[in-house]
Amino acid sequence: MLKQRLDELAICGGAPAFAEKLHVGRPNIGDRARLLERINTILDSRWLSNMGPFEQELERRIADMIGVKHCIAMCNATVAMEIAIRALDLTGEVIVPSLTFIATAHALQWQQITPVFCDIAPATHNLDPACVERMITPRTTGLIGVHLWGRACDTDALAEIAARRGLRVLYDAAHAFGCTHNGQMIGRFGDAEVFSFHATKFMNAFEGGAVVTDDDELARKIRLMKNFGFTHYDQVDYIGTNGKMTEVAAAMGLTSLDSLAEFIAVNRRNYEQYRAELANVPGLTLMPYDDGEQSNYQYLVVEVDEAETVLARDLFVQILWAENVIARRYFYPGCHRMEPYRSYYPHAGLLLPETERMVERLLVLPTGTAIAPDDITRICAILRLAVSESAAVRARLQDGGVAQAQPALARQ
Ligand SMILES: *Cc1c(COP(=O)(O)O)cnc(C)c1O
């Protein structure tokens, strides 16, 4: 049943639209029988980890799909990034966006490298190359671009700056598996790129990640580092850590890969439906994907223009949470306003005006195979109703709804 009247909204006392919570990033599960078959193979062989056959098969299939020489599978993308950063000999300062998941910054700070937060171009949500140029100091050794929402960074401009200023380029491609840029698969840009196969990503290995690169020497170093630096039995030639992917994770990764086209098709269908159903809602703009590129459509990102909606983004979050739609404010409030960076660089925001504006406007809605078309219709009806009755909704929330909903928001 679609909500059509103000008093049907849960914030106004109506029953929540959904009996169970709808989460952003609810995992996609591929062919269960195939996964269990693979798990049986693992148990039969007793090869549970340490570059087993499924890990190797996953690496080969990903390298072939991306068109790169090397894919090194890892236990997760954060460790993959830490290792890639070290293998690239990054030190001192590295330029990163603040509008990203905290792991991008932490992977640097974890090894005493200073993440220097750089502003975004509002049209792309990605690093603004002109700002990157301004953030370079004598201590800068590299930059990490994030292909946010799977939409590529301006790789040409960043490559030009990096070449001219002698910097290494790593991409956090956690969102961009299966996406193209200028017709080429993401994974082929910069010195190396890192994918995440975390449970919440559209292609998952329970937990997992991978570094892809065409650089033989870099790949060799990364392989050593992910396995404690072992070169032979009883022989360690390098400092390393444990970044290995388990066989059960690789089995899940392979099973997800088998269903990749189907996951993307569902994400795309969801995206088209949201786009159609939100088309005429003033002030809510669905972030577009470039029709000329391949995209995975895994993030359903809405930009809220409060001047038109009358309702601030956080009020939409409250309205939706009351309905059991757990919309997210990714990546609020920006890495520079999270610890330890907030304490280290209390004035970083002065150089991040577009980031600070954007984190107040973005609303990420549920998509993926766990969401049915009817769910989307009901979510969009709630949004349309809230906007059409915005003045009354705002008055209602300011009357008491806020006090209830705030603690829940603070916890997300
Ligand atoms: C998910 C994510 C990561 C971390 O990936 P893990 O595999 O969970 O370590 C890093 N960067 C971005 C942008 C992400 O979304």
Ligand as a Chemical Component Dictionary entry (heavy atoms), coordinates in Angstrom:
data_LIG
# 
_chem_comp.id                   LIG 
_chem_comp.type                 NON-POLYMER 
_chem_comp.pdbx_formal_charge   0 
_chem_comp.three_letter_code    LIG 
# 
loop_
_chem_comp_atom.comp_id 
_chem_comp_atom.atom_id 
_chem_comp_atom.alt_atom_id 
_chem_comp_atom.type_symbol 
_chem_comp_atom.charge 
_chem_comp_atom.model_Cartn_x 
_chem_comp_atom.model_Cartn_y 
_chem_comp_atom.model_Cartn_z 
_chem_comp_atom.pdbx_ordinal 
LIG C1 C1 C 0 34.485 -0.449 1.585  1  
LIG C2 C2 C 0 35.516 0.577  1.302  2  
LIG C3 C3 C 0 36.849 0.408  1.705  3  
LIG C4 C4 C 0 37.297 -0.701 2.620  4  
LIG O1 O1 O 0 37.100 -1.945 2.114  5  
LIG P1 P1 P 0 37.272 -3.226 3.083  6  
LIG O2 O2 O 0 37.311 -4.358 2.105  7  
LIG O3 O3 O 0 36.059 -3.240 3.960  8  
LIG O4 O4 O 0 38.520 -3.084 3.849  9  
LIG C5 C5 C 0 37.770 1.350  1.326  10 
LIG N1 N1 N 0 37.420 2.425  0.613  11 
LIG C6 C6 C 0 36.163 2.645  0.226  12 
LIG C7 C7 C 0 35.839 3.853  -0.581 13 
LIG C8 C8 C 0 35.155 1.739  0.588  14 
LIG O5 O5 O 0 33.882 1.990  0.261  15 
# 
loop_
_chem_comp_bond.comp_id 
_chem_comp_bond.atom_id_1 
_chem_comp_bond.atom_id_2 
_chem_comp_bond.value_order 
_chem_comp_bond.pdbx_ordinal 
LIG C1 C2 SING 1  
LIG C2 C3 SING 2  
LIG C2 C8 DOUB 3  
LIG C3 C4 SING 4  
LIG C3 C5 DOUB 5  
LIG C4 O1 SING 6  
LIG O1 P1 SING 7  
LIG P1 O2 DOUB 8  
LIG P1 O3 SING 9  
LIG P1 O4 SING 10 
LIG C5 N1 SING 11 
LIG N1 C6 DOUB 12 
LIG C6 C7 SING 13 
LIG C6 C8 SING 14 
LIG C8 O5 SING 15 
# 
